[in-house]
Amino acid sequence: MMNSDIPAHFFAIGAVIAALALLALVCVMRQNGRLKLIFDGNDMVGAVAHVVELTNDDVWVSLKGETWRAICAVPVALGQKVKVTAQQGLLLEVTPINRTKTGA
C-alpha cells in the first residue's frame, strides 16, 4: 500500500497521538469559553460602584463591568461613587460615598 521504510504501526500511533492532542485542545477551548462568575453573591455588600444612569424611578450602577438596578435613600448624581449596603436578589441597596454639594 505505502512505499515507505516506516512501519505501518508508527502511522497508527501518530494518528492516535494527533487525535488525543485535538481532543485536549477542544476540552481546553470549551473550558475557557465558559462565562466566569463575576460575583458569587458574597462579595457584593461593601463593594464600590458608580452611578451610570438615572431614570424617573431607578438608579443604575456599574459594578465590575455589570450594570445593576439600585435603590438609594438619598438622591445621587450621575457618575457618583456609591457603596453597596445590601442585596435583595438583583436589586442593590446603595449609599453615596462622596456627597455632591448642592446650593450653598
Protein Blocks (a to p, Z undefined) as FASTA:
>chain_A
ZZcfbdfklmmmmmmmmmmmmmmmmmmmmmmmpccdfbgolmmgopacddfbdcfkbccd
deehiacddddfbdcdehiacddfbdehjaccdddfbdcdeeZZ
